[in-house]
């Protein structure tokens, strides 16, 4: 079933200001929750074979290769992202690789929304609603963290940070909170000239 769009169809905000922010919903992202024991070498080896990456075991970190990304969520939990069309195949590959290993793989693609914020003021916008320290000295590209944002529980991932064009963040939240969070981001970004882009 096609994922429904949270962002208003055809909604386009005012032209981005020099300190602007671009806001969009990402419909193309498949999401899997992976649970397992990082101290179990068999678990790490199996997931490495299936994903072709080594799971990050350091808090608030991520690892990726190609279109697959693993975000550290907790000591025994990761959010695996990939193109939506690859979710079924990746789920099967993980479950087959983890056969006989104490682990769990759950498709949460329809249960979680993801919004992308990009631009010179993306960090400042997020800082308005979260107590987490997003300063570039401590929150660098690849970092991710579960925190609160505008009274909503989210996972924030810093995808990239360019000194000229600004940072790119992906913000994950429960889909039931998606409309509220999108509206909050849109409103909080008004002072930065937020520009709403079409969902992709």
C-alpha positions as CSV (number, residue, x, y, z in Angstrom):
1,X,0.0,0.0,0.0
2,X,1.5,3.4,-1.0
3,X,2.5,5.5,2.0
4,X,0.3,8.5,2.5
5,X,1.8,12.0,2.4
6,X,1.9,14.0,5.6
7,X,3.1,17.2,4.0
8,X,0.2,19.1,2.3
9,X,0.2,18.3,-1.4
10,X,1.7,21.0,-3.6
11,X,2.5,23.1,-0.5
12,X,5.3,25.4,-1.2
13,X,6.5,28.0,1.4
14,X,8.1,31.4,0.8
15,X,11.4,31.5,-1.1
16,X,14.3,30.5,1.1
17,X,16.1,33.3,2.7
18,X,19.9,33.5,2.9
19,X,19.6,31.7,6.2
20,X,16.8,29.5,4.9
21,X,15.7,26.0,5.6
22,X,14.3,23.4,3.1
23,X,11.7,21.0,4.6
24,X,10.4,17.9,2.9
25,X,9.0,14.5,3.7
26,X,10.9,11.4,2.5
27,X,8.5,8.7,1.3
28,X,11.3,6.7,-0.4
29,X,12.8,5.5,2.9
30,X,12.2,1.9,4.1
31,X,12.8,1.4,7.8
32,X,13.7,-1.8,9.8
33,X,14.2,-2.1,13.5
34,X,17.0,-4.6,14.2
35,X,17.5,-6.0,17.7
36,X,20.4,-8.2,18.9
37,X,23.4,-8.5,21.2
38,X,26.5,-6.6,19.8
39,X,28.7,-8.7,22.1
40,X,27.6,-11.8,20.1
41,X,30.1,-12.2,17.3
42,X,27.7,-14.4,15.4
43,X,25.1,-11.6,15.4
44,X,27.6,-9.0,14.2
45,X,29.0,-11.4,11.5
46,X,25.5,-12.3,10.3
47,X,24.3,-8.7,10.0
48,X,27.5,-7.7,8.3
49,X,26.9,-10.3,5.6
50,X,23.3,-9.3,5.1
51,X,23.9,-5.5,5.1
52,X,27.5,-5.4,3.9
53,X,28.3,-3.0,6.7
54,X,29.5,-3.3,10.3
55,X,26.8,-2.2,12.7
56,X,27.8,0.8,14.7
57,X,28.2,0.0,18.4
58,X,29.2,3.4,19.7
59,X,26.3,5.4,21.1
60,X,24.8,8.1,18.8
61,X,26.7,6.9,15.7
62,X,25.8,5.5,12.3
63,X,27.3,3.4,9.5
64,X,26.3,3.1,5.9
65,X,27.3,1.9,2.5
66,X,25.5,2.7,-0.7
67,X,21.8,3.1,0.0
68,X,21.8,1.2,3.3
69,X,22.3,3.0,6.6
70,X,22.4,1.7,10.2
71,X,21.6,4.2,13.0
72,X,22.4,3.3,16.6
73,X,19.2,3.6,18.7
74,X,20.3,1.8,21.8
75,X,22.8,-0.8,23.2
76,X,20.9,-3.6,21.4
77,X,18.8,-1.7,18.8
78,X,19.4,-0.2,15.4
79,X,17.2,1.5,12.8
80,X,18.2,0.2,9.3
81,X,17.1,2.4,6.4
82,X,17.1,1.5,2.7
83,X,15.0,2.3,-0.4
84,X,11.4,1.2,0.2
85,X,11.5,-1.2,-2.7
86,X,14.4,-3.1,-1.0
87,X,12.6,-3.6,2.3
88,X,11.2,-7.0,1.6
89,X,14.5,-8.4,0.2
90,X,16.6,-6.9,3.0
91,X,14.2,-8.2,5.7
92,X,14.5,-11.7,4.2
93,X,18.3,-11.5,3.9
94,X,18.6,-10.4,7.5
95,X,16.3,-13.1,8.8
96,X,18.0,-15.8,6.8
97,X,21.5,-14.7,8.0
98,X,20.3,-14.5,11.6
99,X,18.7,-17.9,11.6
100,X,19.7,-19.6,14.9
101,X,20.9,-16.2,16.4
102,X,19.0,-14.4,19.1
103,X,17.8,-11.4,17.2
104,X,14.7,-9.7,15.7
105,X,14.0,-7.8,12.5
106,X,10.8,-5.7,12.2
107,X,9.6,-3.7,9.3
108,X,8.4,-0.3,10.6
109,X,8.3,1.6,7.3
110,X,4.6,2.5,7.6
111,X,4.8,3.3,11.3
112,X,7.5,6.0,11.1
113,X,7.7,9.2,9.1
114,X,10.9,10.9,8.2
115,X,11.4,14.6,7.4
116,X,14.5,16.1,5.8
117,X,15.7,19.6,6.9
118,X,18.5,21.2,4.9
119,X,20.0,24.6,4.7
120,X,22.2,27.0,6.7
121,X,19.6,27.4,9.5
122,X,18.4,23.8,9.8
123,X,20.5,23.3,13.0
124,X,19.0,26.5,14.5
125,X,15.5,25.4,13.7
126,X,15.9,22.1,15.5
127,X,17.6,23.8,18.5
128,X,14.4,25.7,19.1
129,X,12.6,22.5,20.1
130,X,15.2,20.1,21.5
131,X,17.3,20.1,24.6
132,X,19.9,17.9,22.8
133,X,23.2,19.7,22.0
134,X,23.4,19.8,18.2
135,X,26.5,22.1,18.1
136,X,28.8,21.0,15.3
137,X,31.7,20.5,17.7
138,X,29.8,17.7,19.4
139,X,27.2,16.6,16.8
140,X,29.1,15.8,13.6
141,X,28.1,14.2,10.3
142,X,26.9,10.7,10.9
143,X,25.8,11.3,14.4
144,X,22.3,10.4,15.5
145,X,20.4,10.7,18.7
146,X,17.0,10.0,20.2
147,X,15.5,13.0,21.8
148,X,12.5,15.2,22.1
149,X,11.5,17.8,19.5
150,X,8.5,20.0,20.0
151,X,7.1,17.6,22.6
152,X,7.5,14.7,20.2
153,X,10.0,11.8,20.5
154,X,12.3,11.7,17.5
155,X,15.5,10.3,16.2
156,X,17.7,13.0,14.6
157,X,20.4,12.0,12.1
158,X,22.9,14.5,10.8
159,X,23.4,13.2,7.2
160,X,26.0,15.8,6.1
161,X,27.2,19.2,7.0
162,X,28.6,21.5,4.3
163,X,30.2,24.9,5.4
164,X,28.6,26.6,2.4
165,X,25.2,25.1,2.0
166,X,24.6,24.1,5.6
167,X,23.7,20.8,7.3
168,X,21.3,18.1,6.2
169,X,19.2,16.4,8.9
170,X,16.8,13.5,8.7
171,X,14.2,13.5,11.6
172,X,12.3,10.2,12.3
173,X,9.1,10.2,14.3
174,X,6.1,8.0,14.9
175,X,3.7,8.4,11.9
176,X,0.8,9.3,14.3
177,X,2.8,12.4,15.3
178,X,3.8,13.2,11.8
179,X,1.3,15.9,10.9
180,X,1.9,17.6,14.2
181,X,5.7,17.5,13.8
182,X,5.5,18.7,10.2
183,X,3.4,21.7,11.3
184,X,5.7,22.4,14.2
185,X,8.8,22.4,11.9
186,X,7.0,24.6,9.4
187,X,6.0,27.1,12.0
188,X,9.3,27.1,13.8
189,X,11.1,27.7,10.5
190,X,9.1,30.8,9.5
191,X,11.8,33.2,10.8
192,X,14.4,31.4,8.6
193,X,12.4,31.6,5.4
194,X,11.4,27.9,5.5
195,X,10.7,26.4,2.1
196,X,8.5,23.3,1.8
197,X,9.5,21.0,-0.9
198,X,7.6,18.2,-2.6
199,X,7.7,14.8,-0.9
200,X,10.1,12.4,-2.5
